[in-house]
Amino acid sequence: MKKYFSNIWNAIKTIFDGMSITFSYLLQKPITVQYPDRTEKPVKEMLPEGYRGLLGVDIDRCTACKNCMRACPIDCIDLEGARTELKKGLTLLYFNIHLGKCMYCGLCVEACPTKPPSIYFTKEFEGAEYDIDKLVYVYVPPEETERRIKLAKEYKKKLAEKKQQ
């Protein structure tokens, strides 16, 4: 019986402790910042140097070496390169990043051999989407991908013809 009343007293005491903290905050001035309407300057300008936001890719600088794809521990990067007449070395056919899987570790950025890296972190951080398929960022548009694949096939065909001669 003593334990029963002790449990009731303990419950009343803990409720009182919790409510006293709640009521103490009722008397304080709120410190909530109404984002994004009432910040003193844009949030992107307030982010520190080295902030890891969404990934960006400079497709003109990318050499299609696949180092970033190999360095990614969760395989969220998908790219393909082929030889074409567009530039010396490999031409990027497509480059997709599934940001829904990305854990923003930075291994892909460190693995990139180009200086500055062709894959980099942006100051963009608002990536909320209703559909998970919209989190796959396609950096080479589909029509450009088709054109580049066609050029790669033509280049391969020309090389095969040169070897036969």
DSSP file with accessible surface (Angstrom, degrees, kcal/mol):
  #  RESIDUE AA STRUCTURE BP1 BP2  ACC     N-H-->O    O-->H-N    N-H-->O    O-->H-N    TCO  KAPPA ALPHA  PHI   PSI    X-CA   Y-CA   Z-CA
    1    1 A M     >        0   0  171      0, 0.0     4,-1.8     0, 0.0     5,-0.2   0.000 360.0 360.0 360.0 -39.5    0.0    0.0    0.0
    2    2 A K  H  >  +     0   0  184      1,-0.2     4,-2.0     2,-0.2     5,-0.1   0.890 360.0  51.2 -62.7 -41.1    2.9    2.3    0.9
    3    3 A K  H  > S+     0   0  155      2,-0.2     4,-2.3     1,-0.2    -1,-0.2   0.866 105.5  57.1 -63.9 -36.9    4.5    1.7   -2.6
    4    4 A Y  H  > S+     0   0  142      2,-0.2     4,-1.8     1,-0.2    -2,-0.2   0.951 111.2  40.8 -60.2 -50.1    1.1    2.5   -4.3
    5    5 A F  H  X S+     0   0  116     -4,-1.8     4,-2.5     1,-0.2    -1,-0.2   0.844 111.9  57.3 -70.4 -30.3    1.0    6.0   -2.7
    6    6 A S  H  X S+     0   0   63     -4,-2.0     4,-2.4     2,-0.2    -1,-0.2   0.905 106.6  49.0 -65.2 -40.5    4.7    6.5   -3.2
    7    7 A N  H  X S+     0   0   89     -4,-2.3     4,-2.2     2,-0.2    -2,-0.2   0.891 111.1  49.8 -65.5 -40.1    4.1    5.9   -7.0
    8    8 A I  H  X S+     0   0   67     -4,-1.8     4,-2.4     2,-0.2    -2,-0.2   0.937 111.9  47.8 -63.2 -45.9    1.2    8.4   -7.0
    9    9 A W  H  X S+     0   0  166     -4,-2.5     4,-2.5     1,-0.2    -2,-0.2   0.910 110.9  51.8 -62.1 -41.7    3.4   11.0   -5.2
   10   10 A N  H  X S+     0   0   84     -4,-2.4     4,-2.4     2,-0.2    -1,-0.2   0.902 109.6  49.6 -61.8 -41.7    6.3   10.4   -7.7
   11   11 A A  H  X S+     0   0   47     -4,-2.2     4,-2.2     2,-0.2    -2,-0.2   0.925 111.8  47.8 -63.5 -44.5    3.9   10.9  -10.6
   12   12 A I  H  X S+     0   0   93     -4,-2.4     4,-2.4     1,-0.2    -2,-0.2   0.919 112.1  50.5 -62.7 -43.0    2.6   14.2   -9.2
   13   13 A K  H  X S+     0   0  102     -4,-2.5     4,-2.5     2,-0.2    -2,-0.2   0.928 111.4  46.6 -64.0 -43.7    6.1   15.4   -8.5
   14   14 A T  H  X S+     0   0   79     -4,-2.4     4,-2.3     2,-0.2    -1,-0.2   0.887 111.8  51.3 -69.9 -34.8    7.4   14.7  -12.0
   15   15 A I  H  X S+     0   0  113     -4,-2.2     4,-2.7    -5,-0.2     5,-0.2   0.929 110.8  49.2 -63.7 -43.0    4.4   16.3  -13.6
   16   16 A F  H  X S+     0   0  142     -4,-2.4     4,-2.3    -5,-0.2    -2,-0.2   0.921 110.1  51.0 -63.0 -42.4    4.9   19.4  -11.5
   17   17 A D  H  X S+     0   0   78     -4,-2.5     4,-1.6     1,-0.2    -1,-0.2   0.935 113.0  45.4 -60.7 -45.9    8.6   19.5  -12.5
   18   18 A G  H  X S+     0   0   34     -4,-2.3     4,-2.1     1,-0.2    -2,-0.2   0.914 113.8  48.3 -64.7 -42.4    7.8   19.2  -16.2
   19   19 A M  H  X S+     0   0   84     -4,-2.7     4,-2.9     1,-0.2     5,-0.2   0.848 106.3  57.4 -69.8 -31.9    5.0   21.9  -16.0
   20   20 A S  H  X S+     0   0   52     -4,-2.3     4,-1.8    -5,-0.2    -1,-0.2   0.914 108.6  46.7 -65.4 -38.5    7.3   24.3  -14.0
   21   21 A I  H  X S+     0   0   98     -4,-1.6     4,-1.4     2,-0.2    -2,-0.2   0.938 113.0  49.8 -66.4 -43.0    9.8   24.2  -16.9
   22   22 A T  H  X S+     0   0   75     -4,-2.1     4,-0.9     1,-0.2     3,-0.4   0.939 111.9  47.1 -60.8 -46.9    7.0   24.7  -19.4
   23   23 A F  H  X S+     0   0  113     -4,-2.9     4,-0.8     1,-0.2     3,-0.3   0.840 105.3  60.1 -68.3 -28.5    5.5   27.6  -17.5
   24   24 A S  H >< S+     0   0   52     -4,-1.8     3,-0.5     1,-0.2     4,-0.4   0.876 103.9  51.1 -66.3 -33.2    9.0   29.2  -17.1
   25   25 A Y  H >< S+     0   0  151     -4,-1.4     3,-0.6    -3,-0.4    -1,-0.2   0.738  97.9  67.2 -75.0 -21.0    9.3   29.4  -20.9
   26   26 A L  H 3< S+     0   0  122     -4,-0.9    -1,-0.2    -3,-0.3    -2,-0.2   0.816 100.9  49.4 -65.9 -27.7    5.9   31.0  -21.2
   27   27 A L  T << S+     0   0  158     -4,-0.8    -1,-0.2    -3,-0.5     2,-0.2   0.586  96.2  89.1 -89.0 -11.3    7.3   34.1  -19.5
   28   28 A Q  S <  S-     0   0  112     -3,-0.6     3,-0.0    -4,-0.4    -3,-0.0  -0.556  86.5-104.0 -88.8 153.4   10.4   34.4  -21.8
   29   29 A K        -     0   0  182     -2,-0.2    -1,-0.1     1,-0.1    -2,-0.1  -0.562  45.5-109.3 -71.5 132.7   10.7   36.3  -25.1
   30   30 A P        -     0   0  107      0, 0.0    -1,-0.1     0, 0.0    -4,-0.0  -0.335  25.1-165.6 -65.3 146.5   10.5   33.8  -28.0
   31   31 A I        +     0   0  160      2,-0.1     2,-0.2    -3,-0.0    -2,-0.0   0.199  40.3 134.1-115.8  14.5   13.8   33.3  -30.0
   32   32 A T        -     0   0  111      1,-0.1     2,-0.5     2,-0.0     0, 0.0  -0.428  47.3-144.1 -69.2 134.0   12.3   31.6  -33.0
   33   33 A V        -     0   0   93     -2,-0.2     2,-1.4     4,-0.0     6,-0.1  -0.879  13.8-131.6 -98.9 127.6   13.6   32.9  -36.3
   34   34 A Q     >  -     0   0   94     -2,-0.5     4,-3.0     4,-0.2     5,-0.1  -0.639  39.4-125.8 -81.8  92.0   10.9   32.9  -39.0
   35   35 A Y  T  4 S-     0   0  101     -2,-1.4    -3,-0.0     1,-0.3    -2,-0.0  -0.640  75.5  -2.2 -80.7 139.9   12.8   31.2  -41.8
   36   36 A P  T >4 S+     0   0   75      0, 0.0     3,-0.7     0, 0.0    -1,-0.3  -0.936 126.7  58.1 -96.2   6.2   13.2   32.3  -44.6
   37   37 A D  T 34 S+     0   0  128      1,-0.2    -2,-0.2    -4,-0.1    -4,-0.0   0.879 111.6  32.2 -67.1 -42.5   11.2   35.5  -44.3
   38   38 A R  T 3< S+     0   0  182     -4,-3.0     2,-0.3     3,-0.0    -1,-0.2  -0.084  77.8 125.5-118.9  36.3   12.8   37.3  -41.4
   39   39 A T    <   -     0   0   31     -3,-0.7     4,-0.0    -5,-0.1    -6,-0.0  -0.700  65.6-123.4 -88.5 149.6   16.5   36.5  -41.5
   40   40 A E  S    S+     0   0  166     -2,-0.3    -1,-0.1     1,-0.1     3,-0.0   0.815  92.3   2.2 -66.3 -29.0   18.9   39.5  -41.5
   41   41 A K  S    S-     0   0  100     -3,-0.0     5,-0.1     0, 0.0    -1,-0.1  -0.959 103.4 -66.1-146.4 165.3   20.5   38.2  -44.7
   42   42 A P    >>  -     0   0   75      0, 0.0     3,-1.1     0, 0.0     4,-0.8  -0.229  43.7-126.6 -55.4 141.9   20.0   35.2  -47.1
   43   43 A V  H >> S+     0   0   33      1,-0.3     3,-1.0     2,-0.2     4,-0.8   0.860 107.2  63.1 -61.0 -35.9   20.8   31.9  -45.4
   44   44 A K  H 34 S+     0   0   93      1,-0.3     3,-0.4     2,-0.2    -1,-0.3   0.823 102.3  51.3 -60.7 -29.4   23.1   30.9  -48.2
   45   45 A E  H <4 S+     0   0  131     -3,-1.1    -1,-0.3     1,-0.2    -2,-0.2   0.722 106.9  53.9 -78.9 -21.3   25.4   33.9  -47.3
   46   46 A M  H << S+     0   0   73     -3,-1.0    -1,-0.2    -4,-0.8    -2,-0.2   0.542  82.8 108.6 -89.6  -7.5   25.4   32.9  -43.6
   47   47 A L  S  < S-     0   0   31     -4,-0.8     3,-0.1    -3,-0.4     4,-0.1  -0.446  74.5-112.3 -71.0 141.6   26.6   29.3  -44.3
   48   48 A P    >   -     0   0   86      0, 0.0     3,-1.4     0, 0.0     2,-0.1  -0.263  36.9 -87.3 -72.1 161.4   30.2   28.7  -43.2
   49   49 A E  T 3  S+     0   0  182      1,-0.3     0, 0.0     2,-0.0     0, 0.0  -0.422 117.1  30.3 -64.2 137.9   33.1   28.0  -45.6
   50   50 A G  T 3  S+     0   0   62      1,-0.3    -1,-0.3    -2,-0.1     2,-0.1   0.599  82.2 162.7  85.7  11.1   33.3   24.3  -46.4
   51   51 A Y    <   -     0   0   76     -3,-1.4     2,-1.0     1,-0.1    -1,-0.3  -0.413  35.7-136.9 -64.4 136.4   29.6   23.8  -46.0
   52   52 A R        +     0   0  118     -2,-0.1    71,-0.1    71,-0.1     3,-0.1  -0.757  41.5 152.0-101.1  91.1   28.4   20.5  -47.6
   53   53 A G        -     0   0    3     69,-1.1    72,-0.2    -2,-1.0    70,-0.1   0.072  56.3 -33.8 -93.2-151.0   25.2   21.2  -49.4
   54   54 A L  S    S-     0   0   14     70,-2.9    68,-3.0    67,-0.1    -1,-0.3  -0.332  73.7-102.1 -66.6 153.2   23.8   19.5  -52.4
   55   55 A L  E     -A  121   0A   5     66,-0.2     2,-0.3    -3,-0.1    66,-0.2  -0.533  36.1-167.8 -80.2 143.4   26.3   18.2  -55.0
   56   56 A G  E     -A  120   0A   5     64,-3.3    64,-2.5    -2,-0.2     2,-0.4  -0.907   4.7-153.6-125.3 157.7   27.0   20.1  -58.2
   57   57 A V  E     -A  119   0A  14     -2,-0.3     2,-0.9    62,-0.2    62,-0.2  -0.997  13.1-149.7-136.1 132.6   28.9   19.0  -61.3
   58   58 A D    >>  -     0   0   45     60,-2.9     4,-1.4    -2,-0.4     3,-0.8  -0.866  17.4-171.9 -96.6  98.2   30.7   21.0  -63.9
   59   59 A I  T 34 S+     0   0   35     -2,-0.9    33,-0.3     1,-0.2    -1,-0.2   0.737  80.0  60.1 -69.4 -21.1   30.2   18.7  -66.9
   60   60 A D  T 34 S+     0   0  128      1,-0.2    -1,-0.2    -3,-0.1    58,-0.0   0.820 111.1  40.2 -74.5 -28.7   32.5   20.7  -69.1
   61   61 A R  T <4 S+     0   0   92     -3,-0.8    -2,-0.2    57,-0.1    -1,-0.2   0.704  91.1 107.6 -89.2 -22.7   35.5   20.1  -66.7
   62   62 A C     <  -     0   0    7     -4,-1.4    30,-0.3    56,-0.2    -5,-0.0  -0.333  50.7-164.0 -64.6 135.2   34.6   16.4  -66.0
   63   63 A T        -     0   0   58     28,-0.1    27,-0.4    -2,-0.1    -1,-0.1   0.350  35.2-123.7 -99.6   2.7   37.0   13.9  -67.6
   64   64 A A        +     0   0    2      1,-0.1    17,-0.2    25,-0.1    27,-0.1   0.825  62.5 144.6  57.9  36.8   34.7   10.9  -67.0
   65   65 A C        -     0   0   43     25,-0.1    -1,-0.1    15,-0.1    16,-0.0   0.645  54.2-136.7 -79.4 -15.1   37.4    9.1  -65.1
   66   66 A K     >  +     0   0   52      1,-0.1     4,-2.1     3,-0.1     5,-0.2   0.605  64.5 128.7  69.4  14.4   34.8    7.5  -62.7
   67   67 A N  H  > S+     0   0   54      2,-0.2     4,-2.1     1,-0.2     5,-0.2   0.909  74.2  49.6 -63.9 -39.8   37.0    8.1  -59.6
   68   68 A C  H  > S+     0   0   12      2,-0.2     4,-1.5     1,-0.2    -1,-0.2   0.907 110.1  50.8 -65.4 -39.0   34.0    9.8  -57.9
   69   69 A M  H  4 S+     0   0   46      1,-0.2     6,-0.2     2,-0.2     8,-0.2   0.911 113.1  45.2 -65.8 -40.3   31.8    6.8  -58.8
   70   70 A R  H  < S+     0   0  161     -4,-2.1    -1,-0.2     1,-0.2    -2,-0.2   0.836 112.2  52.2 -72.1 -32.4   34.4    4.3  -57.4
   71   71 A A  H  < S+     0   0   32     -4,-2.1    -1,-0.2    -5,-0.2    -2,-0.2   0.754  84.4 100.2 -76.8 -22.2   35.0    6.4  -54.2
   72   72 A C    ><  -     0   0   12     -4,-1.5     3,-0.8    -5,-0.2     5,-0.1  -0.481  61.3-157.0 -69.4 120.2   31.3    6.7  -53.4
   73   73 A P  T 3  S+     0   0   72      0, 0.0    -1,-0.2     0, 0.0    -4,-0.0   0.686  89.9  38.9 -73.9 -15.8   30.5    4.1  -50.6
   74   74 A I  T 3  S-     0   0   62     -3,-0.0    -2,-0.1     0, 0.0    -3,-0.0   0.244 104.9-119.7-120.8  14.6   26.8    3.8  -51.4
   75   75 A D    <   +     0   0  116     -3,-0.8    -6,-0.1    -6,-0.2    27,-0.1   0.890  62.2 142.1  53.6  50.6   26.8    4.0  -55.2
   76   76 A C        +     0   0    8     -7,-0.1    22,-2.7    25,-0.1     2,-0.4   0.531  51.3  80.3 -96.3  -3.4   24.7    7.1  -55.6
   77   77 A I  E     -B   97   0B   9     20,-0.2     2,-0.4    -8,-0.2    20,-0.2  -0.875  55.2-179.5-106.1 132.6   26.8    8.4  -58.6
   78   78 A D  E     +B   96   0B  75     18,-3.0    18,-3.4    -2,-0.4     2,-0.3  -0.985  15.5 150.1-132.4 118.5   26.2    7.0  -62.1
   79   79 A L  E     -B   95   0B   1     -2,-0.4     2,-0.3    16,-0.2    16,-0.2  -0.975  22.3-165.6-145.8 160.5   28.2    8.2  -65.1
   80   80 A E  E     -B   94   0B  68     14,-1.8    13,-3.1    -2,-0.3    14,-1.3  -0.993   5.7-170.4-147.6 141.2   29.6    7.0  -68.4
   81   81 A G  E     +B   92   0B  10     -2,-0.3     2,-0.3    11,-0.3    11,-0.2  -0.926   4.8 177.9-130.1 157.4   32.2    8.4  -70.7
   82   82 A A  E     -B   91   0B  23      9,-2.2     9,-3.5    -2,-0.3     2,-0.4  -0.980  36.6 -94.2-152.3 159.9   33.3    7.5  -74.2
   83   83 A R  E     +B   90   0B 137     -2,-0.3     2,-0.3     7,-0.2    73,-0.2  -0.640  51.8 156.3 -79.9 132.2   35.8    8.8  -76.8
   84   84 A T        -     0   0    5      5,-0.6     3,-0.4     3,-0.5    68,-0.1  -0.848  55.9-104.2-139.9 178.8   34.4   11.2  -79.3
   85   85 A E  S    S+     0   0  124     -2,-0.3     3,-0.1     1,-0.2    -2,-0.0   0.460 101.4  87.6 -85.1  -2.0   35.7   13.9  -81.6
   86   86 A L  S    S-     0   0   83      1,-0.2     2,-0.3    62,-0.1    -1,-0.2   0.896 103.6 -11.4 -64.7 -42.9   34.3   16.6  -79.2
   87   87 A K  S    S-     0   0   76     -3,-0.4    -3,-0.5     2,-0.2    -1,-0.2  -0.986  78.7 -85.9-153.6 163.7   37.4   16.6  -77.0
   88   88 A K  S    S+     0   0  209     -2,-0.3     2,-0.2    -3,-0.1    -3,-0.1  -0.489  99.4  10.1 -69.6 139.5   40.7   14.8  -76.3
   89   89 A G  S    S-     0   0   31     -2,-0.2    -5,-0.6    -5,-0.1     2,-0.3  -0.568 117.8 -14.8  88.3-156.7   40.1   12.0  -73.8
   90   90 A L  E     -B   83   0B  56    -27,-0.4     2,-0.4    -2,-0.2    -7,-0.2  -0.607  56.1-144.5 -87.5 143.0   36.7   10.8  -72.7
   91   91 A T  E     -B   82   0B   4     -9,-3.5    -9,-2.2    -2,-0.3     2,-0.5  -0.880  26.9-114.2-102.1 135.5   33.5   12.8  -73.3
   92   92 A L  E     -B   81   0B   1     -2,-0.4   -11,-0.3   -30,-0.3     3,-0.1  -0.563  30.9-177.9 -71.4 119.5   30.9   12.5  -70.6
   93   93 A L  E     -     0   0B  15    -13,-3.1     2,-0.3    -2,-0.5    55,-0.2   0.905  68.5 -12.9 -84.3 -48.2   27.8   10.7  -71.9
   94   94 A Y  E     -B   80   0B  63    -14,-1.3   -14,-1.8    54,-0.1    -1,-0.4  -0.987  54.0-167.3-151.5 154.5   25.7   11.0  -68.8
   95   95 A F  E     +B   79   0B   1     -2,-0.3    44,-2.7   -16,-0.2    45,-0.5  -0.886  15.2 172.2-146.6 111.4   26.2   12.0  -65.2
   96   96 A N  E     -BC  78 138B  36    -18,-3.4   -18,-3.0    -2,-0.3     2,-0.4  -0.963  12.3-167.4-123.9 140.9   23.5   11.3  -62.6
   97   97 A I  E     -BC  77 137B   0     40,-2.1    40,-3.2    -2,-0.4     2,-1.1  -0.995  15.3-146.8-126.8 127.8   23.6   11.6  -58.8
   98   98 A H  E >>  - C   0 136B  39    -22,-2.7     3,-1.3    -2,-0.4     4,-1.2  -0.776  16.5-176.4 -92.6  95.0   20.9   10.2  -56.5
   99   99 A L  T 34 S+     0   0    9     36,-2.6    -1,-0.2    -2,-1.1    37,-0.1   0.646  76.2  70.0 -72.1 -12.1   20.8   12.7  -53.7
  100  100 A G  T 34 S+     0   0   41     35,-0.3    -1,-0.3    32,-0.2    36,-0.1   0.780 108.8  35.9 -71.3 -25.6   18.2   10.7  -51.8
  101  101 A K  T <4 S+     0   0  109     -3,-1.3    -2,-0.2    34,-0.2    -1,-0.2   0.711  93.3 110.2 -93.1 -27.9   21.0    8.1  -51.2
  102  102 A C     <  -     0   0   19     -4,-1.2    -3,-0.0     1,-0.1    -5,-0.0  -0.219  46.1-168.2 -58.8 136.2   23.9   10.6  -50.8
  103  103 A M        -     0   0  107      0, 0.0    -1,-0.1     0, 0.0    -4,-0.0   0.267  37.9-123.7-107.9   9.9   25.3   10.9  -47.3
  104  104 A Y        +     0   0   73      1,-0.1    -2,-0.1    -5,-0.0   -52,-0.0   0.862  58.5 148.9  55.1  43.0   27.4   14.0  -48.2
  105  105 A C        -     0   0   39      1,-0.0    -1,-0.1     4,-0.0    -3,-0.0   0.758  52.1-133.0 -78.8 -27.2   30.7   12.4  -47.0
  106  106 A G     >  +     0   0    3     14,-0.0     4,-2.0     3,-0.0     5,-0.2   0.495  69.0 123.5  89.1   2.5   32.8   14.3  -49.6
  107  107 A L  H  > S+     0   0   72      1,-0.2     4,-1.7     2,-0.2     5,-0.1   0.872  73.5  53.6 -64.7 -34.3   34.8   11.2  -50.8
  108  108 A C  H  > S+     0   0   10      2,-0.2     4,-0.9     1,-0.2    -1,-0.2   0.889 108.2  49.6 -67.3 -38.0   33.7   11.9  -54.4
  109  109 A V  H >4 S+     0   0   30      1,-0.2     3,-0.6     2,-0.2    -2,-0.2   0.918 111.7  48.4 -67.3 -41.3   35.0   15.5  -54.2
  110  110 A E  H 3< S+     0   0  142     -4,-2.0    -1,-0.2     1,-0.2    -2,-0.2   0.832 109.5  53.6 -67.2 -32.2   38.3   14.3  -52.8
  111  111 A A  H 3< S+     0   0   33     -4,-1.7    -1,-0.2    -5,-0.2    -2,-0.2   0.672  81.0 107.8 -78.6 -16.6   38.7   11.7  -55.5
  112  112 A C    <<  -     0   0    9     -4,-0.9   -50,-0.0    -3,-0.6    -3,-0.0  -0.457  56.2-158.4 -68.2 124.8   38.2   14.0  -58.4
  113  113 A P        +     0   0   67      0, 0.0    -1,-0.1     0, 0.0     2,-0.1   0.668  61.7  96.5 -80.0 -16.0   41.5   14.6  -60.2
  114  114 A T  S    S-     0   0   21      1,-0.0     4,-0.1     2,-0.0   -52,-0.0  -0.438  80.6-110.1 -75.6 148.7   40.6   17.9  -61.9
  115  115 A K  S    S+     0   0  171      1,-0.2    -1,-0.0     2,-0.1     3,-0.0  -0.971 110.7  24.6-120.2 118.5   41.6   21.1  -60.2
  116  116 A P  S    S-     0   0   80      0, 0.0    -1,-0.2     0, 0.0     4,-0.1   0.679 118.1-104.4 -66.6 160.8   39.3   22.6  -59.0
  117  117 A P        -     0   0   38      0, 0.0    -2,-0.1     0, 0.0   -55,-0.1  -0.202  15.3-141.7 -59.6 141.7   37.2   19.4  -58.7
  118  118 A S  S    S+     0   0    5    -57,-0.1   -60,-2.9   -61,-0.1     2,-0.5   0.708  94.4  56.6 -77.3 -19.0   34.4   19.0  -61.3
  119  119 A I  E    S+A   57   0A   2    -62,-0.2     2,-0.3   -11,-0.2   -62,-0.2  -0.954  77.6 155.7-110.0 131.0   32.2   17.6  -58.6
  120  120 A Y  E     -A   56   0A  95    -64,-2.5   -64,-3.3    -2,-0.5     2,-0.4  -0.950  44.7 -98.2-150.1 164.1   31.7   19.9  -55.7
  121  121 A F  E     -A   55   0A  44     -2,-0.3   -66,-0.2   -66,-0.2     2,-0.2  -0.772  37.0-154.4 -89.5 134.2   29.4   20.9  -52.8
  122  122 A T        -     0   0   36    -68,-3.0   -69,-1.1    -2,-0.4   -66,-0.0  -0.457  27.8-114.8 -96.3 175.4   27.1   23.8  -53.4
  123  123 A K  S    S+     0   0   72     -2,-0.2     2,-0.3   -70,-0.1   -71,-0.1   0.381  82.4 114.1 -88.2   2.9   25.6   26.2  -50.9
  124  124 A E        +     0   0   61    -70,-0.3   -70,-2.9     1,-0.1    -2,-0.2  -0.577  29.7 158.5 -76.8 133.5   22.1   24.8  -51.9
  125  125 A F        +     0   0   62     -2,-0.3     2,-1.3   -72,-0.2    -1,-0.1   0.476  41.5  96.3-133.7  -8.6   20.5   22.9  -49.0
  126  126 A E        +     0   0  105      1,-0.2    -1,-0.1   -72,-0.0   -73,-0.0  -0.681  36.5 144.2 -91.0  92.1   16.7   22.8  -49.8
  127  127 A G        +     0   0   20     -2,-1.3     2,-0.2    -3,-0.1    -1,-0.2   0.102  17.5 142.3-115.6  22.6   16.3   19.5  -51.5
  128  128 A A        +     0   0  100      2,-0.0     2,-0.3    -3,-0.0    -2,-0.0  -0.453  22.0 169.9 -70.6 132.3   12.9   18.4  -50.1
  129  129 A E        -     0   0   89     -2,-0.2     3,-0.1     1,-0.1    -2,-0.1  -0.977  38.6-143.2-139.2 151.8   10.7   16.6  -52.7
  130  130 A Y  S    S+     0   0  243     -2,-0.3     2,-0.5     1,-0.1    -1,-0.1   0.756  93.4  54.6 -82.4 -28.3    7.5   14.7  -52.6
  131  131 A D  S >  S-     0   0   72      1,-0.1     3,-1.5     2,-0.0     4,-0.2  -0.930  72.7-149.2-112.6 125.3    8.6   12.2  -55.2
  132  132 A I  G >  S+     0   0  103     -2,-0.5     3,-1.6     1,-0.3   -32,-0.2   0.790  95.4  67.4 -65.4 -24.6   11.9   10.3  -54.6
  133  133 A D  G >  S+     0   0  114      1,-0.3     3,-1.2     2,-0.2    -1,-0.3   0.766  90.4  63.8 -67.0 -22.9   12.5   10.1  -58.4
  134  134 A K  G <  S+     0   0  127     -3,-1.5    -1,-0.3     1,-0.2    -2,-0.2   0.581  88.1  70.8 -76.5  -8.5   13.0   13.9  -58.4
  135  135 A L  G <  S+     0   0   32     -3,-1.6   -36,-2.6    -4,-0.2     2,-0.9   0.472  74.1  94.3 -85.8  -2.5   16.1   13.4  -56.2
  136  136 A V  E <  S-C   98   0B  49     -3,-1.2     2,-0.6   -38,-0.3   -38,-0.3  -0.825  71.1-152.8 -87.6 108.8   18.0   11.9  -59.1
  137  137 A Y  E     -C   97   0B  64    -40,-3.2   -40,-2.1    -2,-0.9     2,-0.7  -0.755   4.5-158.0 -89.2 122.3   19.9   14.9  -60.5
  138  138 A V  E     -C   96   0B  78     -2,-0.6   -42,-0.2   -42,-0.2    -2,-0.0  -0.889  12.0-179.5-102.5 113.3   20.6   14.5  -64.2
  139  139 A Y  S    S+     0   0   48    -44,-2.7   -80,-0.2    -2,-0.7    -1,-0.1   0.698  72.9  53.7 -90.7 -22.6   23.5   16.8  -65.1
  140  140 A V  S    S-     0   0    0    -45,-0.5   -45,-0.2   -81,-0.0    -1,-0.2  -0.966  95.6-122.8-109.5 115.9   23.7   15.9  -68.8
  141  141 A P     >  -     0   0   54      0, 0.0     4,-2.4     0, 0.0     3,-0.4  -0.203  20.9-115.0 -57.6 148.4   20.2   16.4  -70.4
  142  142 A P  H  > S+     0   0   81      0, 0.0     4,-2.4     0, 0.0     5,-0.2   0.863 115.5  51.4 -55.3 -39.8   18.7   13.3  -72.0
  143  143 A E  H  > S+     0   0  131      1,-0.2     4,-1.8     2,-0.2     5,-0.1   0.884 111.3  48.2 -67.9 -33.4   18.7   14.9  -75.5
  144  144 A E  H  > S+     0   0   46     -3,-0.4     4,-2.6     2,-0.2    -1,-0.2   0.886 109.1  54.1 -70.9 -36.3   22.4   15.8  -75.1
  145  145 A T  H  X S+     0   0   19     -4,-2.4     4,-2.5     2,-0.2     5,-0.2   0.934 108.1  49.2 -61.6 -46.0   23.1   12.3  -73.9
  146  146 A E  H  X S+     0   0  139     -4,-2.4     4,-2.2     1,-0.2    -1,-0.2   0.912 111.7  49.2 -59.9 -42.8   21.5   10.8  -77.0
  147  147 A R  H  X S+     0   0  112     -4,-1.8     4,-2.3     1,-0.2    -2,-0.2   0.925 112.2  47.6 -63.7 -43.4   23.6   13.2  -79.2
  148  148 A R  H  X S+     0   0   24     -4,-2.6     4,-2.3     2,-0.2    -2,-0.2   0.874 110.2  51.6 -68.5 -37.5   26.8   12.3  -77.4
  149  149 A I  H  X S+     0   0   61     -4,-2.5     4,-2.3     2,-0.2    -1,-0.2   0.917 109.9  50.6 -63.2 -41.3   26.1    8.5  -77.6
  150  150 A K  H  X S+     0   0  138     -4,-2.2     4,-2.2    -5,-0.2    -2,-0.2   0.927 110.8  48.5 -62.4 -43.3   25.5    8.9  -81.4
  151  151 A L  H  X S+     0   0   45     -4,-2.3     4,-2.4     1,-0.2    -1,-0.2   0.886 110.1  52.1 -64.0 -39.2   28.9   10.8  -81.7
  152  152 A A  H  X S+     0   0   13     -4,-2.3     4,-2.4     2,-0.2    -1,-0.2   0.904 109.5  49.0 -65.1 -40.0   30.7    8.1  -79.7
  153  153 A K  H  X S+     0   0  146     -4,-2.3     4,-2.3     2,-0.2    -2,-0.2   0.911 111.9  48.9 -65.3 -41.3   29.3    5.3  -82.0
  154  154 A E  H  X S+     0   0   93     -4,-2.2     4,-2.4     2,-0.2    -2,-0.2   0.913 111.6  49.1 -64.3 -41.6   30.3    7.3  -85.1
  155  155 A Y  H  X S+     0   0   62     -4,-2.4     4,-2.3     2,-0.2    -2,-0.2   0.915 111.0  49.7 -64.7 -41.4   33.8    7.8  -83.7
  156  156 A K  H  X S+     0   0  159     -4,-2.4     4,-2.2     1,-0.2    -1,-0.2   0.900 110.3  51.2 -63.5 -39.5   34.1    4.1  -82.8
  157  157 A K  H  X S+     0   0  140     -4,-2.3     4,-2.2     2,-0.2    -2,-0.2   0.911 109.2  50.3 -64.8 -42.5   33.0    3.3  -86.4
  158  158 A K  H  X S+     0   0   91     -4,-2.4     4,-2.2     1,-0.2    -2,-0.2   0.903 110.1  50.2 -63.1 -40.9   35.6    5.6  -87.8
  159  159 A L  H  X S+     0   0   66     -4,-2.3     4,-2.0     2,-0.2    -1,-0.2   0.902 109.7  50.7 -64.4 -40.1   38.4    4.0  -85.7
  160  160 A A  H  X S+     0   0   49     -4,-2.2     4,-1.5     1,-0.2    -2,-0.2   0.898 110.1  50.0 -64.7 -38.2   37.3    0.5  -86.8
  161  161 A E  H  X S+     0   0   97     -4,-2.2     4,-1.1     1,-0.2    -2,-0.2   0.896 109.3  51.5 -67.3 -38.2   37.4    1.6  -90.5
  162  162 A K  H  < S+     0   0  148     -4,-2.2    -1,-0.2     1,-0.2    -2,-0.2   0.875 108.1  52.3 -65.7 -37.8   40.9    3.1  -90.0
  163  163 A K  H  < S+     0   0  184     -4,-2.0    -1,-0.2     1,-0.2    -2,-0.2   0.842 106.2  53.9 -67.1 -32.6   42.1   -0.2  -88.4
  164  164 A Q  H  <        0   0  170     -4,-1.5    -1,-0.2    -5,-0.2    -2,-0.2   0.781 360.0 360.0 -72.0 -26.7   40.8   -2.1  -91.4
  165  165 A Q     <        0   0  193     -4,-1.1    -3,-0.1    -3,-0.2    -4,-0.0  -0.025 360.0 360.0 -79.7 360.0   42.8    0.0  -93.9
